[in-house]
Amino acid sequence: MKNILFVASEGVPFIKTGGLADVVGSLPKDIDKEYYDVRVIIPKYSCMKQEMKDRLEYVTSFYMDFNWKSMYVGILKAEQDGVLYYFIDNEDMFNTYKPYTDDALFEITRFSFFSKAALSILPTIGFRPDIIHCHDWQTGLVPVYLKERFQENEFYRGIKTVMTIHNLRFQGKWNVQDVENITGLSGYYFTPDKLEAYKDANLLKGGIVYADAVTTVSPTYAEEIKTQYYGEGLDGILNARAHDLRGILNGIDYTDFSPDNDKNLVKPYTVETFRKDKVKNKVALQKELGLKEDPKCFMIGIVSRLTDQKGFDLIAYVMEEMLSQDAIQVVVLGTGEERYENMFRYFDEKYGDKLAANIYYSDPLSHKIYAAADAFLMPSLFEPCGLSQLMSLRYGTLPIVRETGGLKDTVEPYNEFEGTGTGFSFTNYNAHEMMNAVRYAEQIFYDKKKEWNKMVERAMKADFSWKKSAGEYQLMYDWLLGE
């Protein structure tokens, strides 16, 4: 039995702000329990829902030296789907209104504390991992601290580490002097071949340098981040570690996203029944959102953060042209940059029967959109993995994506000559190229319905469950342990 420990800043169902929480909540339960004992450590945030806090059981507490002080470290635990979660408690660090704050120095301080505490509690909870699997910059110091001080202790000797990058843009950067002072790491660690990058201390870089293996969340993104364009300033170190870097696709939880028994849908459907039943969800959504009720109209869904990264500058450029000329409906759900929120509100007012702007987030409505729409638009500038396109494939809603990161790895572009594909794609980050892809999808939908339905069938049969991803992580763990 091999022991694997996940260390992360969030995990469903306890706390979530994004896709990282889905990975941390879903992957451990799908790793083969016959061969691996997987446990998880996350912070105990005061902003966790009360029902989750009520499930936590106090284990013990102790004091740890950190940032020139003796600091309280409380340990709580709870079980979820057969996986044991540990929670690190400290009121000064984790008593916040939301999981992350806008105070960069405080974020560096609290997650440096968390990284050191995660290692410190292991003998106390009686769990010695063979591998510690770290996620994003918030845990970047775990491999560093392990090498710097903990491995002197027999208990920690020989523990391997994995660093998974969910989004390279977020790195945990601050000036060297402060970080040296807070972390207690000596100046030896703050050089360009270690934690220093462009005169700043960089916690993610520390994790990349000191981990035994580095992964990211899709094969294409693993290649992209070795280039200057996508490398966010770390392409040099990622090229140096290319031999230890691999991309493993995220999955989605097929129990949560299942069109055949989704309670949010007016009419659940399967691969066998979608031809007659999927459209009933479209008509219900048109009615609910005040769009023109037309089962034959081509409906495009968008569920996203409204930011540049997600390609909304492209959408903004051609939206007027498409709404005024094309036989389409667009349903938007999400919040983000004010200019994009206002853009969709404007179009909702101008083209009320063709566009519905829902500028908030609602899980039930997202499921309804995945089921009701015919196509799903995701023209990202960069996309480490992306989960929305996996959800839309599951619901037989064909993705229209830009060929980047996980989008390129998961959506097979339609080839009308070979009768293959599960969606539509375009290559360059260009508004008219995107619009051409949308119009090509429209044309197939209206003129070649039989071909469209075959594509829906292929999309619904594609397997992007966590089971598949878990198998690839297990192969990496075995490789790391020389098995």
N, C-alpha and C positions, 0 to 999 in steps of 0.2 A: 504493500500500500504506500503510495507516494503522497506526501502532504503538500498541498498548494495553497498559498495565502494570497488573496486579492487585497490590495490596499488602494482605496479610491476616495474621492471627496464626495461622491453621491452614489446612490443605488436604489432602484425601485424594490419594494413599494415604500421604502422609508422616507426617501427624499429625492426629488428630481428637478433638474432645470433643463436637461437636454438628453441627447442620445447616449452620453456616457453612462447615465443612470440605467438605461435599458440594457446596456451591455453587462454592467456589473450585477444587475438583478436577474438577467436571463442566462448568461453563459455558465456560471457555476453550477446551476441545477441540471444542465445538460451534459456536463462532463461525467464520464463513466464512473459511478460511485463504487464500482467493484474494484477499481484500480487506484482511484484518487480520492483523498479526503480534502475537499475544497472548503475553505472558510474565508470570511470577508471581514475587513476592518474599515469602518467609516466613522466620521465624527458624529457626536451626538449634538445635533443642532437644536437650539431652543425653539426654532421655527418649524420643527417637525409637527405633523398633525397629532393632536392629543391621543387619538386612538392608537397611533403608532407608539407614542411615548408610554402608553399604558401597558404595552406588550413587553417593555424592556425590564430585564431582571438584573438587579445590582450584583456584581461579582466581587469586586474589591477595589481598593484605591491605594496609591502611594504617592510619594513626591519625587520629582525629577529635576535635576539642574538644567535650566534652560534660560538663555538670555540674561545671565548673571543673577538669576533668582532661583529659588526652590519652588517648583510649580506643581500644583495638584494634578494628578492623572487619575480620573475615575474610569472604571471599566464596567460596562453593562453588556448584556447579551440578549439575543432573541433568535428564534429559529424561523426560517421561511423556506418552504418547499424543500425541506430536508437539508438545508444549508445553514450552518451556524454563523451568525453575524455578531461581531463585537463592535461596541461603540465607545469611542474615547471622549470622556467628559471633562470639560474645563470651562467654567462660566466666562472667564475673561476672553477666551478664544472663540467660543461657539454660541454665545448668547447674542444672536443678531436677528434682525427682522426677516432676512432672507438668507439663503445659504452663502451667497457671495456678496461682498461689499464693493464699493467703488474706491476704497482706500488701498492703494497698491502696496504700501509699506505694511499695513496691517495684514493684508492677504499673505504676503511673503512670510511675515512673522508667525501667523497662526498655522500655516501649512508646513513650515519648518518644524514647529512644535509637534504637529501631527505626525510628521515623518519619523521624528525621533521617538515619540511616544509609541508609535506602532511597533517599532523594533523593541522598545523597552518592555512592553507588556508580555512578550512571548513566553519567557520562562514562568511568569506569574500565571498565565492561562494554561501552561503545560502543553503548548503546541509548538513543535519545532518544524517549520516548513522546509521541504527540500528546495522549493522555488517560491520566491516572493514575486508576484505579478503586479507591477506598479502601473498606474493609469494617469497620464497627463502630468503637467508641470507640478501640480499640487503634491505629487509624491516623488518628484525628481530627486529629492535628497535621500530617499531610502537607500538606493544603491551606494550613494556617497558615504553616508553615515556607517553603513554596513562595513565598507572597506576601511574607513578611516578609524573607527574605534571599536565597533562591536565584534569584529572577527578576532580580536585578541582573546575573546572569551570562547572557551571550548564549545559552548552551546551553539554559537553562531557560525563556527568554522565550517566552510564548505557550502553554505547556503548560496544558491544561485539566484540571480534576479533577471526579470524581463521588464522592459520599459515599453508600454504601448502608447503611441501618439494618436490621439483621437482627432486633434486639430492642431497643426503645427503653428498656427498663428498666435496661439496663447502660450507664452513661455516662462512667465514668472521672472521678470527682469527688475533689477534695482541696483543702486550703486554698490560697488564692492565693499567699501568701508562699513556701511551699515549691515550688509549681509554677513560679513566676516564677524562682526560684533554680535549679531543676533544668534547666528548658528553655532558659534564657538569653533568653527573650522579655521585652521591656520591659513596664513597667506599662501602656503604651498599649493592650495587647491584653487587659487584664483589667478590662474595663468591661462593664456589663449588655448592651450591644449587640454584644459580641464573646464572649470566653471565660468571663466571669463569670456565674454564675447562682445566685441566693440566697446571695450572699457566698462561694461556693466557685468554684474554677476547674473548668471542665467541658470535658473534651477532645472529647466527642462534639459539644457545642454549637459548639466551634471549627470542627470539620469541616463542620457544617451551615451556619455563617455564611460560611465562606470557599470552599466548593466551588462550582463553576459549575453543578452539577446535584445534586439529592438524590433518591435512590430508596429505596423500601422494597419488601418482598417479596410484596405483594399489593395490588390496587387498593382493597379495602375498608379494609385497615390504613392505607393512605395517607390515607384520609378520617378514620378513627377517631382517628389521632394528632394531628389538628388540634383535637380536643376536649379539654376539661379531664379527662374521665374516663380517657381512654387516653393523654393527652399526656405523662405522667410529668414535669410541670413545664416541658416544652419546647414546649407547644402554641402559645405566643405566637410564638416564632421560626419554628415550622413554618408557621403561618399567614402570617407575613411572607414566607416563601419559597414559598408555595403555587404560584406560577406555575412554579417550577423543580422542584416535587416531583411524582414519579409513582410508581405502584405497578406493579411487574412481577412476575408470579407466578414462584416457583421451579418447577423441574421435578424429575423423578427420572430416574435413569439406567436406561433401559429394557433395557440389557443385564444389569444387576445384578438387576433386578426383572422377571422374565419367567416367568409360570407354565408356559409351554410347554417351557422347558428348565432349570428351577431344580433344581439337584442336591440341594437339601435336601428335596425332596418325594418321597414314596413313589410318587406318580402325577402326573406333569406333565399339564397340560390346556390347552385353548385355548377360544376363544369357541364353537367348534363342539362341543367334547367335554365342557365343564364339567358338563353335566346328569348325566352318568353317572360322571365321573372325579373331580370336586372332592370329593365326599363320601368317597372312599377316603382322602383326607388327613385328614378329620375323624375317621374311625374309628381310623386309625393314631395320631393325637394323643391321642385318648381313652385308648387302650391304653397309650401311652407315659407319660401323666401320671396314670394310675390313676383316670380318670373313668369313669362308667357308659358302657359301649359301646352307643351308640344312634345310628344314622345319621340318624334322623328328628328328634332333639332340636335345638332352636334354640341354637346356640353363639355367644356374644359374645366377641370378642377385645379385649384391652387391651394395647398395647405402649407404654410411656410412662415418663417420669420421674414419680415419685409425689409431686406437689406441688400446692399450692392452685391455681397458675396453670392446671393441666391439669384442674381441676374435680373433684378427688377429695373435696372436702368435700361436694359434691352426691351423689357415689356413696356415701360413708359414711352419709349420711342415710337412704337408701332400700335399701341392700344387703340388710339383714336381711329386709325385707318382700318383696323380689323373690325372694330365694333360698328363702324359706319358702313362697311362694305360686305362683311362676311355673314353667312347664315350660321352664327354661333351664339352660344350662351357661355358666360364665364362666372364661376362661383369661387370667391376668394375667402379664405379664413386665415387670420393671423394678425400679429401686431409687429411693429418695428419702427423704422425711420419715419418721421412725421411726414416727409414729402411723399412717401409712397402710400402711407395711410390716407393722406388727403387726396392723392391722385385717384385712388379707388373710390373714395367717397364722391368725388366729382363725377366719375363715370357712372356710378350708381344712380346719381341724380339725373344725369343726362340720358342714360340708356337703361332706365329702370327695368324694362322687360327683358334686357339682354345680359345685364351684369348685376350680381348681388355681392356687395362688399360687407363682410362680417369682420369688423376690425376689433377682434377679441380672440380668445382661444377657448374652444369647447371640444372636449374629447368626443362626446356623442355626435356632434355635428361633423367632426373630421371623418368619422366612420361613415356617416351618411354620404359625404362628398366622395369618398373612395368608392362607394358602391354605386352612386347615382351617375357620376360623370362617365363620359365615353373615353376621354383622354385626360392625362394629368401632365401639367406643364412645369418643368423644372430646369430652367436654362442656366445653371450655376456657373459662376466664374471659376470656382474650384469647389470640389466636393469630396472630402476624404472618403466617405462611404455613401452616405445618404440612406435614410430609412424610408422616406415617403414613397420613393419609386418602388421599393420592395412591397410596401403595403398596397400600392395601386395595382401592381402585377397580380398580387394575391386576389384582388377583387375584380380582375379582368378589365381594369381601366388602363388603357395603353399609355405608357409614359412617352412624353416628347422631351428629350433631354439633350444637353450639350455633352459631347464626348470628353468627359474629364473624370478623373478619380474613379470612385465606385459606380458612377453612372455608366461609364464606359464598360465596366466589368459586368454589370447586371442587366443592361438593356441591349438586346440584340436588335440592330436596326432592320426594319422590314426590307426584304428583297423580293420584289414582285415577280422576278424571273425564276427564282428558285423556290418561292413559296415558303420562305423562312422569316423569322423575326418575331419579337415580342413588343416592339414599339418603334419609335422614330427618333432619329438623332441628327445633330448637325455638328460641325467640327470647330469652326472659328467663332470667337466671341463677337458676334455681329448681329444686330437687330434684324436685318433683312434675311439673313441666313436662318435665324430662328423662325421668322414669319413664314418663310418658304417651307420649313419643316412642318409647321402647323397647318399650312394650306395643303400640303401633300397628304397629311393625315385626314384632313377634311374630305379631300377628293376620294380617298380610299373608302372612308366611312359612307359617303353618299353614293358613290358609283360602283363600288365593289364590296357590297355588304357581306357576301359569302366569304371573301378573303379576310375581311375585317373580323368576322366571327371565328375563323380558324386561328387568327392571331390571338384573339381573346382566350381561346382554348389553350394555346401554347403558353400564354402568360400565366394562366391559372394553374397550369401543371408544373411550372418551374419551381424548383425547390430552393428557397432561401431561408429555411428554418435554422434555428440555432444548432440543431443536431449535427448538421453538416459542418458548421464552423467549429463546433466543439471538437470534432474529429481532427481538424487541422491543428487546433491548439494542443491537443494531446500528442500529436506527432512531434510538435516543437518541444513540448516538455520532455518527451522521451529522448529527443536529440540532445537537449541541453544536459540531461543526466547520463548521456552516453549509453543509452539502451537501444 
